[in-house]
Structure formats: C-alpha cells, structure tokens
Amino acid sequence: MKYLVLLAILVIAYMVWRSNRVKDGAGTPPKRRDADGAGPQEMIACPVCGLHLPRADAVAGTNGLAYCSQEHRLRAGA
C-alpha cells in the first residue's frame, strides 16, 4: 500500500513539474537565427577542389568563377 501512495505522489509531482515547465516555455526549443539574421546562403563549389562554401566567402576570379582560396584562383589561372 505504501508503494502505491509513493507512486501516486511521484506522479502528481511529475505532473506539476511538467505543467510549470510548459508554462515557462522550457519545453519549446529556442529559435535559431544566423549571426547576421539572414536566411540560407547560396552555396557554390570550387572548380579546383570541389569544396562547397557560401558565395560570400568565395574568392572571385577574373573568368566569373568563384574559388575557395586565393591559391586555387591562381592555380586555375584566373
């Protein structure tokens, strides 16, 4: 009998804790934002090594292509 009372107390305590947690918003995951607040960025592939990187981080070549580094831009002769 004492185990049944203990189980009932634990269930009630869990329900109280759960209801307080939901009210505080702790049950919802935090909203994720990028550092600059922008959405997804366009990804490009380096023509030399095939590395995918955001267009904003790429090194522009003279032939209109974008490279992952200055070394690959020079290797391609752009």
LINCORDA-V970536 format. One record per residue. PSI is psi in whole degrees, 0 to 359 (* if undefined). Layout:
# LINCORDA-V970536
<<PSI> <PSI>>
This chain:
# LINCORDA-V970536
<<320> <331> <326> <318> <316> <317> <318> <319> <317> <320> <316> <317> <319> <318> <321> <315> <318> <319> <323> <324> <319> <322> <322> <348> <10> <341> <345> <139> <151> <149> <134> <131> <149> <166> <323> <0> <3> <166> <206> <148> <154> <130> <142> <163> <136> <129> <343> <308> <347> <6> <134> <132> <160> <145> <328> <334> <355> <157> <122> <137> <169> <341> <9> <352> <161> <140> <161> <338> <166> <324> <318> <328> <317> <323> <324> <347> <25> <*>>
